[in-house]
Amino acid sequence: METRNKVFIAMSIDGFIADRSGGLDWLYAVPNPEGLDMGYNDFISGVDAIVMGRSTFETVCGFDCEWPYPIPVFVLSQSLQEIPEAYKENAQLVSGDLQNVVRLINNKGYLRLYIDGGKTIQSFLNEDLIDDLIVSTIPVVLGGGAPLFGTTSEALNFELVSSQIYLDNVIQTHYRRKR
């Protein structure tokens, strides 16, 4: 089976994934009374593990719910010394060169990785390690915050795989890396 690194994320019209204070309330700007998952369950069933940054991990730990992931989570951090005791069964700490981190995770048998968190996604893009981008655009202009995209050392070409509209307002686009 081939390895694939995938992103599944929501952003504002102006390209932010969190508001200026790191908040995510804007994600609920479009009413979703039926609790439509917008393809998330299908996506998560097609990946083996998640690689997320420390900030995203800390945000998830702050949610008022049970651990939300049914698959292994690898927390990418240079500053975190260990996973908090309450989450040691749910997550493992990894650090270092991204190529080596991905190789280490792949060698454990996890070949289809979900890459999550703004800085982590930006780092993976900068190393040309993203194969699929699935981005749901929420019709909100935040005017600032945490950007999804940063600078890359070179242009990365993607091709459109699909586009879908959810809740008559959210546009989800799936792009695949052209190599």
GUZA-886380 format. One line per field, with one value per atom (N, C-alpha, C): residue number from 1; residue in one letter; atom name; z, x, y. Coordinates in Angstrom, 2 decimals. Atoms other than C-alpha are relative to their C-alpha. Example, Ala and Ser with C-alpha at 12.3 -4.5 7.8 and 13.67 -1.06 7.14 Angstrom:
2
n: (1	1	1	2	2	2)
res: (A	A	A	S	S	S)
atom: (N	CA	C	N	CA	C)
Z: (0.00	7.80	0.00	-0.06	7.14	0.73)
X: (0.89	12.30	0.90	-0.82	13.67	-0.77)
Y: (-1.19	-4.50	1.20	-1.19	-1.06	1.09)
***
This chain:
179
n: (1	1	1	2	2	2	3	3	3	4	4	4	5	5	5	6	6	6	7	7	7	8	8	8	9	9	9	10	10	10	11	11	11	12	12	12	13	13	13	14	14	14	15	15	15	16	16	16	17	17	17	18	18	18	19	19	19	20	20	20	21	21	21	22	22	22	23	23	23	24	24	24	25	25	25	26	26	26	27	27	27	28	28	28	29	29	29	30	30	30	31	31	31	32	32	32	33	33	33	34	34	34	35	35	35	36	36	36	37	37	37	38	38	38	39	39	39	40	40	40	41	41	41	42	42	42	43	43	43	44	44	44	45	45	45	46	46	46	47	47	47	48	48	48	49	49	49	50	50	50	51	51	51	52	52	52	53	53	53	54	54	54	55	55	55	56	56	56	57	57	57	58	58	58	59	59	59	60	60	60	61	61	61	62	62	62	63	63	63	64	64	64	65	65	65	66	66	66	67	67	67	68	68	68	69	69	69	70	70	70	71	71	71	72	72	72	73	73	73	74	74	74	75	75	75	76	76	76	77	77	77	78	78	78	79	79	79	80	80	80	81	81	81	82	82	82	83	83	83	84	84	84	85	85	85	86	86	86	87	87	87	88	88	88	89	89	89	90	90	90	91	91	91	92	92	92	93	93	93	94	94	94	95	95	95	96	96	96	97	97	97	98	98	98	99	99	99	100	100	100	101	101	101	102	102	102	103	103	103	104	104	104	105	105	105	106	106	106	107	107	107	108	108	108	109	109	109	110	110	110	111	111	111	112	112	112	113	113	113	114	114	114	115	115	115	116	116	116	117	117	117	118	118	118	119	119	119	120	120	120	121	121	121	122	122	122	123	123	123	124	124	124	125	125	125	126	126	126	127	127	127	128	128	128	129	129	129	130	130	130	131	131	131	132	132	132	133	133	133	134	134	134	135	135	135	136	136	136	137	137	137	138	138	138	139	139	139	140	140	140	141	141	141	142	142	142	143	143	143	144	144	144	145	145	145	146	146	146	147	147	147	148	148	148	149	149	149	150	150	150	151	151	151	152	152	152	153	153	153	154	154	154	155	155	155	156	156	156	157	157	157	158	158	158	159	159	159	160	160	160	161	161	161	162	162	162	163	163	163	164	164	164	165	165	165	166	166	166	167	167	167	168	168	168	169	169	169	170	170	170	171	171	171	172	172	172	173	173	173	174	174	174	175	175	175	176	176	176	177	177	177	178	178	178	179	179	179)
res: (M	M	M	E	E	E	T	T	T	R	R	R	N	N	N	K	K	K	V	V	V	F	F	F	I	I	I	A	A	A	M	M	M	S	S	S	I	I	I	D	D	D	G	G	G	F	F	F	I	I	I	A	A	A	D	D	D	R	R	R	S	S	S	G	G	G	G	G	G	L	L	L	D	D	D	W	W	W	L	L	L	Y	Y	Y	A	A	A	V	V	V	P	P	P	N	N	N	P	P	P	E	E	E	G	G	G	L	L	L	D	D	D	M	M	M	G	G	G	Y	Y	Y	N	N	N	D	D	D	F	F	F	I	I	I	S	S	S	G	G	G	V	V	V	D	D	D	A	A	A	I	I	I	V	V	V	M	M	M	G	G	G	R	R	R	S	S	S	T	T	T	F	F	F	E	E	E	T	T	T	V	V	V	C	C	C	G	G	G	F	F	F	D	D	D	C	C	C	E	E	E	W	W	W	P	P	P	Y	Y	Y	P	P	P	I	I	I	P	P	P	V	V	V	F	F	F	V	V	V	L	L	L	S	S	S	Q	Q	Q	S	S	S	L	L	L	Q	Q	Q	E	E	E	I	I	I	P	P	P	E	E	E	A	A	A	Y	Y	Y	K	K	K	E	E	E	N	N	N	A	A	A	Q	Q	Q	L	L	L	V	V	V	S	S	S	G	G	G	D	D	D	L	L	L	Q	Q	Q	N	N	N	V	V	V	V	V	V	R	R	R	L	L	L	I	I	I	N	N	N	N	N	N	K	K	K	G	G	G	Y	Y	Y	L	L	L	R	R	R	L	L	L	Y	Y	Y	I	I	I	D	D	D	G	G	G	G	G	G	K	K	K	T	T	T	I	I	I	Q	Q	Q	S	S	S	F	F	F	L	L	L	N	N	N	E	E	E	D	D	D	L	L	L	I	I	I	D	D	D	D	D	D	L	L	L	I	I	I	V	V	V	S	S	S	T	T	T	I	I	I	P	P	P	V	V	V	V	V	V	L	L	L	G	G	G	G	G	G	G	G	G	A	A	A	P	P	P	L	L	L	F	F	F	G	G	G	T	T	T	T	T	T	S	S	S	E	E	E	A	A	A	L	L	L	N	N	N	F	F	F	E	E	E	L	L	L	V	V	V	S	S	S	S	S	S	Q	Q	Q	I	I	I	Y	Y	Y	L	L	L	D	D	D	N	N	N	V	V	V	I	I	I	Q	Q	Q	T	T	T	H	H	H	Y	Y	Y	R	R	R	R	R	R	K	K	K	R	R	R)
atom: (N	CA	C	N	CA	C	N	CA	C	N	CA	C	N	CA	C	N	CA	C	N	CA	C	N	CA	C	N	CA	C	N	CA	C	N	CA	C	N	CA	C	N	CA	C	N	CA	C	N	CA	C	N	CA	C	N	CA	C	N	CA	C	N	CA	C	N	CA	C	N	CA	C	N	CA	C	N	CA	C	N	CA	C	N	CA	C	N	CA	C	N	CA	C	N	CA	C	N	CA	C	N	CA	C	N	CA	C	N	CA	C	N	CA	C	N	CA	C	N	CA	C	N	CA	C	N	CA	C	N	CA	C	N	CA	C	N	CA	C	N	CA	C	N	CA	C	N	CA	C	N	CA	C	N	CA	C	N	CA	C	N	CA	C	N	CA	C	N	CA	C	N	CA	C	N	CA	C	N	CA	C	N	CA	C	N	CA	C	N	CA	C	N	CA	C	N	CA	C	N	CA	C	N	CA	C	N	CA	C	N	CA	C	N	CA	C	N	CA	C	N	CA	C	N	CA	C	N	CA	C	N	CA	C	N	CA	C	N	CA	C	N	CA	C	N	CA	C	N	CA	C	N	CA	C	N	CA	C	N	CA	C	N	CA	C	N	CA	C	N	CA	C	N	CA	C	N	CA	C	N	CA	C	N	CA	C	N	CA	C	N	CA	C	N	CA	C	N	CA	C	N	CA	C	N	CA	C	N	CA	C	N	CA	C	N	CA	C	N	CA	C	N	CA	C	N	CA	C	N	CA	C	N	CA	C	N	CA	C	N	CA	C	N	CA	C	N	CA	C	N	CA	C	N	CA	C	N	CA	C	N	CA	C	N	CA	C	N	CA	C	N	CA	C	N	CA	C	N	CA	C	N	CA	C	N	CA	C	N	CA	C	N	CA	C	N	CA	C	N	CA	C	N	CA	C	N	CA	C	N	CA	C	N	CA	C	N	CA	C	N	CA	C	N	CA	C	N	CA	C	N	CA	C	N	CA	C	N	CA	C	N	CA	C	N	CA	C	N	CA	C	N	CA	C	N	CA	C	N	CA	C	N	CA	C	N	CA	C	N	CA	C	N	CA	C	N	CA	C	N	CA	C	N	CA	C	N	CA	C	N	CA	C	N	CA	C	N	CA	C	N	CA	C	N	CA	C	N	CA	C	N	CA	C	N	CA	C	N	CA	C	N	CA	C	N	CA	C	N	CA	C	N	CA	C	N	CA	C	N	CA	C	N	CA	C	N	CA	C	N	CA	C	N	CA	C	N	CA	C	N	CA	C	N	CA	C	N	CA	C	N	CA	C	N	CA	C	N	CA	C	N	CA	C	N	CA	C	N	CA	C	N	CA	C	N	CA	C	N	CA	C	N	CA	C	N	CA	C	N	CA	C	N	CA	C	N	CA	C	N	CA	C	N	CA	C)
Z: (0.00	0.00	0.00	0.07	-0.86	1.20	-1.08	1.77	-0.52	0.37	1.73	1.24	-1.07	3.88	-0.42	0.36	3.94	1.03	-0.85	5.33	-0.16	-0.01	6.30	1.00	-0.87	7.67	-0.52	0.38	7.67	0.11	-0.07	6.95	-0.33	0.34	6.67	-1.46	1.37	3.31	-0.19	0.11	4.04	0.46	-0.17	4.82	1.41	-1.38	8.62	0.57	-0.62	10.71	1.46	-1.35	14.06	-0.02	-0.03	14.94	0.75	-0.59	16.46	1.41	-1.36	19.95	0.04	0.06	18.75	0.05	-0.12	18.93	-1.26	1.10	16.79	-0.12	0.03	17.41	-1.38	1.35	13.87	-0.86	0.75	12.64	0.01	-0.13	13.73	-0.57	0.62	11.68	-0.91	0.86	9.35	0.84	-0.79	11.16	-0.58	0.39	11.08	0.95	-0.96	12.92	-0.04	0.12	11.62	0.43	-0.40	12.73	-1.14	1.18	9.20	0.19	-0.23	9.38	-1.18	1.19	5.91	-0.48	0.53	4.97	0.97	-0.96	8.13	0.33	-0.37	9.09	-1.11	1.12	5.62	-0.07	0.03	5.73	1.08	-1.12	9.17	-0.12	0.18	8.22	-1.06	1.04	5.37	0.38	-0.46	7.49	1.16	-1.02	9.87	1.30	-1.17	12.25	-0.29	0.10	12.94	0.49	-0.44	13.13	0.22	-0.29	14.88	0.80	-0.75	16.34	1.45	-1.43	20.03	0.27	-0.24	19.84	-0.28	0.33	18.14	1.05	-1.05	20.67	1.27	-1.21	23.55	-0.16	0.25	21.94	0.15	-0.09	21.58	1.46	-1.41	25.20	0.80	-0.68	26.21	-0.36	0.37	24.49	1.15	-1.06	26.87	-0.55	0.54	25.49	0.19	-0.01	25.39	-1.10	1.05	23.33	-1.34	1.22	19.78	-1.10	1.12	17.74	0.23	-0.11	17.09	-0.48	0.55	15.67	0.76	-0.70	17.00	-0.40	0.20	17.40	0.36	-0.22	17.08	0.11	-0.25	18.56	-0.36	0.48	16.73	0.80	-0.82	19.11	0.29	-0.41	19.79	1.47	-1.35	23.14	1.06	-0.95	24.78	0.41	-0.49	26.97	0.11	-0.09	27.50	-0.14	0.11	26.88	1.41	-1.34	29.93	0.33	-0.48	31.98	-0.49	0.38	31.12	-1.47	1.44	27.39	-0.49	0.41	27.38	-0.78	0.75	26.11	-1.38	1.24	23.29	-0.97	0.86	21.94	0.33	-0.14	21.39	-0.48	0.35	21.21	-1.05	1.02	18.09	-0.26	0.32	17.11	-0.97	0.91	14.67	-1.42	1.43	10.92	-0.49	0.44	9.24	-0.84	0.82	6.70	0.92	-0.95	9.61	0.84	-0.77	11.63	-0.81	0.87	8.70	-0.21	0.19	8.06	1.25	-1.27	11.75	0.15	-0.12	11.75	-1.06	1.06	8.40	0.36	-0.39	9.76	1.10	-1.02	12.57	-0.64	0.72	9.88	-0.31	0.27	9.65	-1.28	1.32	5.96	-0.51	0.44	5.50	1.18	-1.13	7.76	-0.21	-0.06	8.66	0.67	-0.50	9.10	0.47	-0.56	11.41	0.79	-0.72	12.83	-0.96	0.95	11.07	-0.24	0.18	11.71	-0.50	0.47	11.18	-1.48	1.43	7.85	-0.81	0.71	6.81	-0.11	0.03	7.73	-0.98	0.93	5.82	-1.44	1.36	2.78	-0.41	0.31	2.97	-0.35	0.31	2.87	-1.14	1.07	0.05	0.43	-0.57	2.23	0.07	0.03	1.59	-1.36	1.24	-0.99	-0.31	0.19	-0.47	0.95	-0.79	0.75	-0.15	0.00	1.71	0.90	-0.72	2.70	-0.11	-0.04	3.78	0.31	-0.16	3.35	0.61	-0.73	5.87	-0.42	0.49	4.62	1.09	-1.02	7.27	-0.35	0.14	6.91	1.42	-1.37	10.15	0.10	-0.01	9.17	0.74	-0.71	11.05	0.79	-0.77	13.07	-0.42	0.38	12.43	-1.46	1.40	8.67	-0.28	0.42	7.01	-0.76	0.85	4.49	0.39	-0.22	4.95	-1.25	1.15	2.68	-0.21	0.35	0.88	-0.81	0.71	-0.66	-1.51	1.43	-4.04	-0.19	0.30	-5.73	-0.01	-0.02	-5.20	-0.81	0.86	-7.91	0.46	-0.36	-7.01	-1.11	0.95	-9.13	0.77	-0.64	-8.23	-0.19	0.04	-7.36	0.03	-0.12	-6.29	0.74	-0.72	-4.97	0.38	-0.48	-2.90	0.88	-0.84	-1.23	1.09	-1.15	2.25	0.61	-0.73	4.07	-0.80	0.91	1.05	0.21	-0.33	2.32	0.06	-0.22	2.91	-1.24	1.18	-0.07	0.43	-0.33	0.39	-1.30	1.18	-2.16	0.39	-0.18	-2.47	-1.13	0.96	-4.16	0.23	-0.07	-4.94	-0.58	0.43	-5.30	-1.35	1.31	-8.89	0.13	-0.12	-8.89	-1.35)
X: (0.85	0.00	0.90	-0.80	1.32	-0.28	0.18	1.84	-0.70	0.70	-0.39	-0.12	0.18	-0.41	-1.13	1.21	-3.79	-0.36	0.51	-5.26	-1.51	1.45	-8.92	-0.24	0.05	-9.57	-1.02	0.88	-11.93	0.78	-0.61	-10.88	-1.05	0.87	-12.51	0.25	-0.17	-12.93	1.38	-1.30	-9.76	1.16	-1.10	-7.73	0.47	-0.40	-7.67	-0.69	0.56	-8.22	-0.36	0.39	-8.60	-0.06	0.09	-9.58	1.19	-1.15	-7.24	0.34	-0.25	-7.64	0.15	-0.13	-7.26	-1.33	1.33	-11.01	-0.50	0.57	-13.01	-1.52	1.46	-16.58	-0.53	0.41	-16.73	-0.33	0.30	-16.84	-1.49	1.44	-20.49	-0.84	0.72	-21.46	-1.12	1.02	-23.45	-0.78	0.79	-26.32	0.08	-0.09	-26.03	-0.88	0.90	-29.14	0.00	-0.02	-28.77	1.34	-1.32	-25.12	0.73	-0.66	-23.91	1.52	-1.45	-20.26	0.83	-0.65	-19.42	1.17	-1.00	-17.43	1.08	-1.06	-15.33	0.08	-0.03	-16.35	0.58	-0.60	-15.53	1.50	-1.41	-12.23	0.77	-0.74	-11.18	0.07	-0.04	-12.05	1.04	-0.99	-9.53	1.42	-1.35	-6.52	0.36	-0.48	-4.37	0.40	-0.48	-3.06	-0.05	0.03	-3.04	1.34	-1.17	-0.02	-0.48	0.45	-0.86	1.07	-0.93	1.10	-0.41	0.24	1.36	-1.20	1.12	-1.06	-1.34	1.24	-3.73	-0.30	0.17	-3.18	-0.55	0.47	-3.61	-1.43	1.38	-6.77	-0.95	0.85	-8.22	-0.13	0.04	-7.31	-0.94	0.88	-9.33	-1.47	1.40	-12.52	-0.72	0.80	-15.31	-0.70	0.55	-15.74	1.02	-0.91	-14.25	1.05	-1.03	-11.07	-0.66	0.79	-12.40	0.56	-0.61	-10.04	0.05	-0.01	-10.45	1.30	-1.26	-6.91	1.16	-1.15	-3.39	0.28	-0.35	-2.31	1.48	-1.40	1.28	0.07	-0.09	1.97	1.40	-1.27	4.72	0.34	-0.38	6.54	1.49	-1.39	10.01	0.07	-0.03	9.00	-0.67	0.70	6.65	0.93	-0.93	8.69	-0.67	0.74	5.99	-1.48	1.45	2.35	-0.57	0.61	0.21	-0.58	0.42	-0.71	-1.39	1.38	-4.42	-0.14	0.10	-3.63	1.06	-1.08	-0.72	-0.48	0.55	-2.97	-0.51	0.59	-4.24	1.01	-0.92	-1.14	1.45	-1.43	2.59	0.70	-0.77	5.17	1.05	-1.04	7.38	0.64	-0.67	9.96	1.14	-1.13	12.75	-0.36	0.16	13.13	-1.28	1.30	9.73	0.14	-0.20	11.05	0.22	-0.27	12.36	-1.22	1.21	9.18	-0.99	0.93	7.04	0.50	-0.58	9.40	-0.21	0.20	9.23	-1.44	1.42	5.42	-0.39	0.28	5.22	0.56	-0.62	7.59	-0.78	0.87	5.09	-1.27	1.15	2.56	-1.09	0.98	0.69	0.41	-0.41	0.81	-0.84	0.90	-2.16	-0.20	-0.03	-1.65	-0.87	0.80	-4.02	0.87	-0.85	-1.95	-0.90	0.93	-3.64	0.76	-0.57	-2.82	0.71	-0.51	-1.84	1.49	-1.45	1.89	0.50	-0.40	2.16	-0.30	0.35	0.33	0.98	-0.95	2.54	1.37	-1.31	5.69	-0.01	0.11	4.51	-0.05	0.04	3.69	1.38	-1.32	7.08	0.99	-0.85	8.71	-0.59	0.70	6.33	-0.42	0.43	4.86	-1.52	1.46	1.14	-0.43	0.52	-0.60	-1.41	1.40	-4.23	-0.36	0.54	-5.81	-1.51	1.46	-9.48	-0.34	0.21	-10.50	-1.46	1.37	-13.97	0.04	-0.02	-14.43	-1.31	1.16	-16.80	-0.18	0.20	-18.40	0.07	-0.29	-16.84	1.34	-1.27	-14.14	0.44	-0.48	-12.11	0.89	-0.85	-9.73	1.31	-1.24	-6.88	-0.14	0.01	-5.91	1.12	-1.00	-4.00	-0.24	0.21	-3.49	0.18	-0.21	-3.84	1.31	-1.18	-1.12	1.06	-1.13	2.32	0.85	-0.89	5.28	0.59	-0.69	6.82	1.23	-1.25	10.24	-0.19	0.31	8.64	-1.50	1.41	5.26	-0.33	0.46	3.31	-1.28	1.17	0.84	-0.91	1.03	-2.38	-1.03	1.10	-5.27	-1.29	1.30	-8.94	-0.49	0.58	-10.35	-1.52	1.44	-13.81	-0.30	0.51	-15.86	-1.43	1.34	-18.98	-0.50	0.61	-21.39	-0.81	0.75	-22.69	-0.81	0.85	-25.52	-0.26	0.24	-25.98	0.96	-0.91	-23.01	1.46	-1.38	-19.86	0.51	-0.58	-17.68	1.20	-1.11	-15.44	0.69	-0.78	-12.67	1.07	-1.03	-10.40	1.00	-1.09	-7.07	1.03	-1.07	-4.39	1.28	-1.31	-0.71	0.38	-0.51	0.55	1.52	-1.46	4.01	0.56)
Y: (-1.18	0.00	1.24	-1.22	3.45	0.89	-0.95	6.10	1.24	-1.24	9.19	0.86	-0.98	12.30	0.93	-0.72	14.02	1.05	-1.07	17.21	0.04	-0.21	17.61	1.12	-1.18	21.08	1.01	-1.10	24.05	1.31	-1.33	27.61	1.05	-1.13	31.01	0.39	-0.46	32.70	0.63	-0.65	34.68	-0.87	0.95	31.56	-0.28	0.24	31.36	-1.25	1.21	28.21	0.23	-0.43	30.00	1.52	-1.46	33.55	0.60	-0.69	36.14	-0.48	0.49	34.67	-1.52	1.46	31.07	-0.72	0.58	30.54	-0.68	0.78	28.16	0.16	-0.16	29.38	0.34	-0.38	30.78	-1.22	1.23	27.15	-0.32	0.27	27.14	1.13	-1.12	30.22	-0.48	0.57	27.97	-1.02	0.95	26.22	-1.42	1.40	22.44	-0.83	0.64	21.19	-1.53	1.46	17.63	-0.59	0.49	17.40	-0.69	0.57	16.61	0.04	0.06	15.48	0.50	-0.56	16.86	-0.86	0.92	13.77	-0.42	0.31	13.56	-1.49	1.43	10.01	-0.87	0.73	8.70	0.27	-0.35	10.58	-0.74	0.59	9.33	-1.52	1.46	5.74	-0.39	0.27	6.05	0.38	-0.30	7.05	-0.92	0.93	5.01	0.69	-0.73	7.68	1.49	-1.45	11.41	0.55	-0.75	13.69	1.43	-1.37	16.95	0.72	-0.82	19.80	0.14	-0.18	20.63	0.90	-0.93	23.58	-0.66	0.70	21.48	-1.05	1.01	18.68	0.66	-0.68	21.14	0.51	-0.43	22.53	-1.18	1.19	19.01	-0.45	0.39	18.21	0.91	-0.95	21.29	-0.14	0.20	20.11	-0.70	0.61	19.13	-1.24	1.24	15.62	-1.13	1.15	12.14	0.21	-0.05	11.67	-0.28	0.11	12.17	-0.91	0.71	9.99	-1.50	1.46	6.26	-0.65	0.49	5.94	0.63	-0.57	6.58	1.45	-1.41	10.21	0.19	-0.35	11.39	1.51	-1.43	14.82	0.46	-0.53	16.67	1.25	-1.15	19.01	-0.04	-0.16	20.32	0.44	-0.56	21.85	-0.88	0.87	19.34	-1.14	1.02	16.99	-1.37	1.26	14.34	0.26	-0.07	13.63	0.02	0.01	14.53	-1.38	1.33	11.47	-0.39	0.30	11.70	-0.42	0.27	11.29	-0.99	0.89	8.82	-1.22	1.14	6.02	0.42	-0.50	8.25	0.59	-0.73	9.97	-0.34	0.20	9.57	1.26	-1.18	12.34	-0.36	0.17	12.65	1.37	-1.25	15.24	-0.28	0.12	15.91	0.36	-0.23	16.14	-0.68	0.55	15.64	-1.26	1.21	13.14	-1.21	1.09	11.02	-0.35	0.24	11.45	-0.83	0.74	10.28	-1.43	1.33	7.36	-0.86	0.71	6.35	-0.47	0.34	6.43	-1.04	0.98	4.59	-1.37	1.27	1.92	-0.72	0.61	1.31	-0.57	0.55	0.34	1.01	-1.05	3.66	0.72	-0.49	4.56	1.17	-1.07	6.90	0.93	-0.91	9.89	1.23	-1.22	12.69	1.06	-1.06	15.85	1.14	-0.98	18.39	1.06	-1.13	21.80	0.94	-0.99	25.01	-0.05	-0.01	25.08	-1.35	1.33	21.33	-0.15	0.06	21.53	0.85	-0.87	24.46	-0.66	0.68	22.50	-1.16	1.13	19.43	0.50	-0.57	21.59	0.50	-0.53	23.27	-1.11	1.16	19.81	-0.84	0.71	18.74	-1.41	1.28	15.99	-0.15	0.12	16.59	-0.53	0.60	14.40	0.45	-0.39	15.45	1.12	-1.11	18.69	-0.03	-0.09	18.57	1.17	-1.25	22.07	0.41	-0.50	23.18	1.48	-1.45	26.92	0.46	-0.51	28.48	1.47	-1.36	31.74	1.08	-1.00	33.97	0.64	-0.70	36.63	0.36	-0.24	36.63	1.23	-1.18	39.42	-0.17	0.28	37.78	-1.28	1.23	34.77	-0.92	1.00	31.56	-0.40	0.33	31.12	-1.49	1.39	27.75	-0.12	0.11	28.45	1.02	-0.88	29.95	0.01	-0.01	30.40	-1.39	1.25	27.44	0.36	-0.26	27.15	-0.03	0.04	26.49	-0.15	0.18	26.41	-1.49	1.39	23.19	-0.07	0.12	22.21	-1.13	0.96	20.44	-0.03	0.07	19.24	-0.26	0.16	19.36	-1.43	1.35	15.93	0.11	-0.18	17.06	1.29	-1.16	19.93	-0.30	0.30	19.66	1.14	-1.04	22.07	-0.68	0.51	21.28	1.14	-0.94	23.04	1.28	-1.13	25.34	1.16	-1.10	27.40	-0.37	0.42	25.38	-0.70	0.63	24.56	-0.83	0.89	21.56	-0.40	0.36	21.07	-1.01	1.04	18.06	0.17	-0.15	18.67	-1.11	1.01	16.07	0.59	-0.51	16.90	-0.58	0.43	16.75	-0.15	0.25	15.16	-0.39)
***
